[in-house]
Amino acid sequence: MIEPTQVLLFSVVTILTVILVLIGWQIFQILSEIRKMMMKFNTMVDGAVSVTGNLGKSFEKLGGFSEGVQAVFSLFRLFSVKKREKKEED
């Protein structure tokens, strides 16, 4: 015969098993959502890294351009000084 204690123990074990299975399923769902979120975040970070890399390259090119402009202006100054010296000698 089944005693009331055995019935109570069986029902408690069954209920706890069902609850733990549901909690496990929810944890699985949460972890899958976190994985999706991390993949999107990784994509965003990769995009930001590429943008900052492109900006860095652009600033390097701009710096090279400004050095070139300074060199041209220094040549103009050099020629203007030589013209002044020639005019003063004449």
Buried (B, 14 or more C-beta within 10 A) or exposed (E): EEEEEEEEEEEEEEEEEEEEEEEEEEEEEEEEEEEEEEEEEEEEEEEEEEEEEEEEEEEEEEEEEEEEEEEEEEEEEEEEEEEEEEEEEE
